[in-house]
C-alpha cells in the first residue's frame, strides 16, 4: 500500500501487555519500544479515498491499456464519450514520453529546415510580408 501511494503514514504499536507505547511515523522500518525494547508493529494508516476516485483511476488505466474510448464510456455508464475523455482520463509525464517515443525519426531525405534551394513553393524570405510570421517559413514540408 505504501508503494501505491495509498498510505499517509504508519502507527507503530508495542504489543507487550501493559506497555501501550505508540508512535506515528512516515515509514514502516523496524523500530524498538523505548521502554521495553520489544519490536514495534507497524499498522498502515490509509489516506482518505472515495469511490469516485476509483472511477477516475479505472478510466485512466483503461486508456493506458489501449481500450477504446467507447468501451470505457460504456463501462463507466457515461452518456457521451467526450465526458470520459475530458474528465476521467488523466495524462501524466510517462504518457507524454510514450507518445513522443512513437513519433518516427526524421528521414535524411526530408529534413525539416530551411530549403537551401530557392523554389516556387513560397515567397523569398527577404521579400515576404513581415506582418505574417507564417509566410515563407522554412520548416514547412
Order of alpha helices (4+ residues) and beta strands (2+ residues): beta-beta-beta-alpha-alpha-alpha
